[in-house]
Amino acid sequence: MSIVKVRSPAVAGMFYESHPESLKRRIDWCFTHNLGPGSIPEVSDGPRSIVGLVCPHAGYMYSGPVAAWSYHALARDGKPECFVILGPNHTGVGAAVSIMTSGRWRTPLGDVEVDSDLAESILKYAEVVEEDFYAHLSEHSIEVQLPFLQYLYGEVKFVPICMMLQNYDVASKVGQAIARAAADRDVVVIASTDFTHYEPQQIALENDEAVIRRILELDPEGVFEGVYRRNVSMCGPGPVVSMLVACRQLGASRALKLKYATSGDITGDYIAVVGYASIAIYR
């Protein structure tokens, strides 16, 4: 009898509420906040056209309203078969690029199953990716996306990929592997990232806009160039590049900035802000 690995929530009670009903109310708040899309979405029947998303991963009280724009657009686009969620490794634990190919992730809203078939295919096609359960145990960037998906769809399947090594070559290979594995599947690739960290508002606006412009052009090389040329303190350029590479191979034709705001727009403190963006990639 095989043992199912269960990844327990690491930031429930900190980044978002630990009680199911309180968490649902918080997600309602994210959707209806004045920085959010303004309404609670209904899931449509499609037809599906979103292949990728950029979504923030701070505490819901800070980035939740911006993240809600991604999930509002996703709900109106229908229900995908599966999700690949890429996030940066903030903890420094585990392999350079870590995947789980089996198991479940627990949140206050229930368990989310890892799509083993898709994960195994990605692992087969990407020599830079390693199976590593421990890299995911304390990392929040992927975890905070799951309650939004559960809120919209109930049961979902996903593949988690945590990136500590984020150079262009590695990120491109990860994206190519995702595209090959997902070629015959209805998959949405979510890049979990925040943008500028702890800079004055005006610097954040300028630097983040330069990077977002390259994302909207579906230009993965330009994203890396913009981040490093301007020294943008964005935590997830690798996940964004992997997502763009995968989406371009999966037929992406355009991108739309849904919302950009900073932590200062929530707190009123514009001296040292963190930038958040929701961006949708469409076929």
N, C-alpha and C positions, 0 to 999 in steps of 0.2 A: 504494500500500500504506500503510494507516494505521499510525501508531506507537502502541502500547499504553503508556499511562502506568503505571509501576510505582512505588508508594509504598513505599520501603524502611523497615524497622523503625527507629524512632528511639530506643526505650528497651530493646530487647533487650540483655541483659547487665547491665542496671541495675534495671529494675522487675521483670523476670522473666528466666529463664535463656535464653541464646542458643543452646544446643544442644538439638535436638529431644527427645532422650530425657531430658535433665535437666529440660527444661520440662514434659514429661509427668509426671515424678516430682514436680515442684513442684505441679502441679495435683492430683495424687493427694493430696499433703500437705494442700492447701487443703480438699479434701473430707473428709478423715479427721481433721483437726485438732480439738482439743476445743472450739474456737470455731466450727468448721464444722458441716455437717449430719451428719457422723459416718460417712458411707459413700459409696462411689463409685456414682453413679447409672447405671441402665440406661435407655436411651431407649425410651419406650413408643410405641404406635401411636395414642395419643390416646384419646378425642376431645379436640381442642384447645380450651382455654378461656382461656389467658393471652394478653392483648393488649398488656401493657406491663410493664416492670420498672424499678425504680430499683436501680442497682448502683454500688459504689465503684470508684475507679480509681487507688488508690495502688499502691506496690510490692506484689507478691504476698505477701511475707513479713509485711506489715502488714495489708492489707485483703483478701488472697486468701481466707482462711477465711470472711469475711462475704460476699464476692462469690459464693463457692461455693454459698451458700444459694439465690441466684437461679437459678443454672444447674442445681442439683439439681432445683428445682421445674420448670424449663423442660424438662429431660430427661423427667421423669415425665409431662409434658403433651404430648409428641410433638414432631415436627419441623415448624416453620413453613416456609412457602415462602421467606420473606425476612425480613430485619431492617432496621429503621431505627435507627441509633445516633446519638444526639445527645450532644455533649459540649461543655463550655466551652472557650473559647480562652484558654489560659494564656500563650501566647507573644506576643500582640499583633501577630501577623503576619497580613495578609490582610484580606479583606472582613469586614463586620460580621457577616454570617451566610453561611457558606461551604459549598458542596456540591460533591461530585465526581459527575459523571454518567457517567463511564466510567473504565476502568482496573482495576488490581488493587492490593491491599495485601498486601505480603509479610510473613510472620512465620516464625519457625523451623519451624513446622509446615506451611508451604506458602503458596500464594497464595489470597487471597479476592477474588472478583470483585465489582465494583460492579454492582448491578442497574440497568442503564441505563434500562430502560423506566420503572421506578418513580421513579428519580431525575429523569428528564426531566419526568415528570408533576408531581412536587413543585415543581420549578423553574418550571414553567408556571403553577401555581396560587398560588405565593408570590412576590409582588413584592419582598419583603424579602430573598430568598435570591439569592446570586450564585454562579456557577460560579467556583471558585478552588482550584486544585491546591496552591498554595504555602501556603495557610493550614494545610494538613493535614500538611506535611512534618515538623515537629518537635513536633507536639501529641500528647500521650500518652493523653488521656482516652478517645478512641475505640479507639486501638490495643490497649490492654490488655484490652479485651473480646473481641477476636477469637480468641486462643488457646483460651479457654474454649469458644467456639462450635465451633472446629475439633476440639477434643478430643472433644466430644459427637457431632458430626454429620459430621465429615470435610469435604466440600465444602459451602459455604454461599454465599449471595449477600447483599449488604447495601448500604445507602445511608448514607454518612457525612455528618453535618451538624454543623459546628463553629460555636459561637455566641460571638462577642465582645460583641455587643450583646444584652443580656438583659432589657430592660424588658418589662412585661406585654403591651403592644400587639404588639410584635414576636414574642414567644414564642407568643402566641395565634394570630397569623397563620400562623406556621410549623406549629403543631399542626393548624389547620384545613386547610392544604394537604396535610399528611400524610394526614389522614383522607379527603379527597377522592380523593387518588391511590391510597390503599390500600383503597378501599371494596369492591372486588371481588377483593381479594387476601388471602391468609392471612399476615399480617404481624405481627410483634412489634416494638413500639417500646421501645427501651432508652434510658433517661435515665442517663447516666454522671455521677455527682457524688459528692463527699465533702461532709460536713456541717461542723460547727464545726472551725475550724483554730486550733491552738495556744492553746487556753484551758484552764484547770484542768478536771479531770474533771467536777466537779459543775455547773459552768456549761455545759459541753458537753451533759451529760445533760438539763438543763432546757431549753436553747434548742433542741436537736435534737428533743426530744420534742414541743415546741410545733409545729414545722414538720411532723414526721412525722404528727402528729394530723390536720393539714389534708390531707396526701396521702391518708391512709386514708379521709378523708371525700370524696375525689375532688373537692377544692375548689381549683382552680388559683389563683383570686384570693386565697383564704385563704393559700396558700403564700407568695405575694409579700408579703401583708400581714404574715404572721408573720416572714418573713426581715427585712424592713425595719423593722418596729416594734421587734423585739428586737435588731436589728443583728447578725444571725447571719452568721458568716463562712463561709457555704456557697458553694462555687464554682460550682454549677450550678443555680441556681433557674430559669433560662431553659429548659434542657433538661427539667427536671421539669415545668414548666408546659406546655411544648409537648407532652410525652408525655401529660399528663393531658387536655388539650384534645382531642388526637387520639383517645385511648382512649374518652373519653366519647362522642364522635361515632361511634365504632366499636362501641358497645354495651356498654361497661364498666358493671358493676353493683356491684362491690365490690373492696376492696383488702385485702391481708393483709401485716402486717409479719412477715417471715421471720426477720430477725436484726438486732440493733443491737449494736455494740461500738465501742470506741475503740482507737487505737494504744496507749494505756496498758495495755489488757488483754493486749496482746502483749508490750510492753517492760517493764511494771511501773512506768513513769514516768508518773504521773498529774498532773504539774505543768502540762504543755502538751501536750494531746492533740489528735488529729484524729478526728472522728466518722465512722463508716461504717454504712450501712444497706442491707439488701436488702429490697425491697418488691415484691410481685407484684400486678398489676392483672388482674382476671378479668372475663369476660363474665358 
